[in-house]
Structure formats: structure tokens, C-alpha cells
Amino acid sequence: MNDKKWSKQTTYSLKDDLKEKGIEISPKSVGKVLKYGKFSLRVNRKTIAETKHPDRNEQFEIIAYEKEYFRKRGQAIICVDSKKKELIGNFKNPGKRWTLTVDEVLNHDFRSQAIGLANPYGIYEPRHNLGTVIVGTSRDTGEFAVDSIKTWIETYGFERYKNLKELLILGDSGGSNGARPRLWKYSLFHKIAKPYGLSIKVCHFPAGASKWNPVDHRLFSFISLNWQGIPLRTYDIALGYINSTTTRKGLKVEAILNQKEYEKGIKITDTQMKEIGLVKGKKLPLWNYEIAA
């Protein structure tokens, strides 16, 4: 430690600094002077990607092409991703809300005091501005991700897309539905492509570009706003606030609970991978591939 001191500059601290220089001014007047000089209170903005992959722009062009191709053919396009896990119990939920009373919650967020974990997996349909969130109570694995998409297909997919033969999935490069996990690809074939005779095209957003995934800023962000300041004491409360999430632009969301237990660390062998008939894209094959029955 050294004797250097750091402090946040406020209108009150600036008033004191100016007083030491012989200038008498009130904190309110300091604020007026700052506004006159074009200063304002600001927050940090996340705009600098940690890694800017050299193929980043090309991949975005591929994604735009595939989206237009599927749109013209009337086939389904979904954006998928996992939201951060939420503790279910009497815990503090960040944010504020209008209320007559204050919710009393536990001092610490100990996992041992939770009823369980909520693992929300989001599926967003950009063409219809509709969201489906499968709330898992177990681990976030490739099998869970595929089961979530399967639930969406059985519940909404065939109903909304009467001639559903092809499915475009847009997801991040990492996580349970990342570009490398074999379990994700193996499960897509055995749980969706083969049983339903669907051709599945998968395009991953470039590394370091997950913020561009619509499921984050068009679905999860509004769910977080809707339940901010609400202790998620039970799964029913969490599901209720997801279901009630709407926007002025017409977003509607449905929530479904999945209580299946998922095993972690399942290995898929080279022999098993040969079963699925994976066809890699001609351009950027790590991020673009097709799985058909």
C-alpha cells in the first residue's frame, strides 16, 4: 500500500476542491457548469471485443445470406443460447421495482440454502419476435440444449411452420451449443434430424461476438428487466415472470420447465461421429455445418 488516495469525483467533492482554490460555489451550481461543458454521468460501454477473429466479417455475411435464404423458403430460423443460472430461493435479485414494502431476503447467496438452480435456455424466432425459454433444473449440457430445441419443435415448430423441412440454428461459438462439442452435434442428429427427417443448418457467431446473438438483446435482456428486484423464491415465480415478459414491439415469451437430470462429461467417440453424416460448410467449416437424416 502507498499513500496515494483515490476518490470518486462528485459535485460535492468538486465544490470542496474549488473552495481550496478560493472559489465559492454550491454543488448544484457545479452540476450546472458540468452540463454546460457537455459533461454528463456515463457508464462503461462494452464495445471492444477481446478477440477480433480475422474471419469475423465473412461469418456475419454467411449468417446474413443463410437467414435470407431460409426466410424466402419459409423455413424456420431460431437463435439459441443459455442464460446465466439463477438461484431459486429467498435471495436478492438485482434491480429496483415500485412497491409499498421491501422484500426481506437472505444476507448471503449460498447454494446450500437454495431450492435449486434455474438454467434458462432461450430460443428466439427473429421472424415472428417470439421467444421460448426452457428452464432446466439440472446441468447445461449439449443434450439439454438439443432437448430444449426438440421441445420447441414439438410444441411450436410444426404448428408455426406448416411445411417444416429445414431448420437454421444460430448460436454462439462456445457453451453447450458451441462449435466444438461433439455431444451437441451427435444429439442434433439422433434427437431431431433423424426422428423428424429434418435438415439442420448450424451457423455459429464468431468468437468474441456473442453479444450480436439476438437471443441476448431481444429476449434475455427483457426477461432480466421484467423480473428485476423480484426474489425468485420458487420455479413457478421464475416461470411466471418469463411468461409475462412482453415489449411494445410485440415480443411474447413462453416458459417450459424441464426437470430431467443430465449427466456431465459424456464423451462421443470418432465412430459415433461417423454415424451422423456431418457435412461441413465450404467456407469456415468450423462455424458452419449441416446435419441431415
Stockholm file with secondary structure:
# STOCKHOLM 1.0

chainA/1-293         MNDKKWSKQTTYSLKDDLKEKGIEISPKSVGKVLKYGKFSLRVNRKTIAETKHPDRNEQFEIIAYEKEYFRKRGQAIICVDSKKKELIGNFKNPGKRWTLTVDEVLNHDFRSQAIGLANPYGIYEPRHNLGTVIVGTSRDTGEFAVDSIKTWIETYGFERYKNLKELLILGDSGGSNGARPRLWKYSLFHKIAKPYGLSIKVCHFPAGASKWNPVDHRLFSFISLNWQGIPLRTYDIALGYINSTTTRKGLKVEAILNQKEYEKGIKITDTQMKEIGLVKGKKLPLWNYEIAA
#=GR chainA/1-293 SS CCSCCCCCCCHHHHHHHHHHTTCCCCHHHHHHHHHHTTCCCCCCCCCCCSCCCTTHHHHHHHHHHHHHHHHHTTCEEEEEEECCCEEESSCCCSSCCCCSSCCCCCSSCCGGGSSEEEEEEEEEETTTTEEEEEEESSCCCHHHHHHHHHHHIIIIIHHHCTTCCEEEEEECSSSTTCSSCHHHHHHHIIIIIHHHTCEEEEEECCTTCGGGCHHIIIIIHHHHHHTTTCCCCSHHHHHHHHHTCBCTTCCEEEEEEECCCCCSCCCCCHHHHHTTCCEECSSSTTTEEEECC
#=GC SS_cons         CCSCCCCCCCHHHHHHHHHHTTCCCCHHHHHHHHHHTTCCCCCCCCCCCSCCCTTHHHHHHHHHHHHHHHHHTTCEEEEEEECCCEEESSCCCSSCCCCSSCCCCCSSCCGGGSSEEEEEEEEEETTTTEEEEEEESSCCCHHHHHHHHHHHIIIIIHHHCTTCCEEEEEECSSSTTCSSCHHHHHHHIIIIIHHHTCEEEEEECCTTCGGGCHHIIIIIHHHHHHTTTCCCCSHHHHHHHHHTCBCTTCCEEEEEEECCCCCSCCCCCHHHHHTTCCEECSSSTTTEEEECC
//
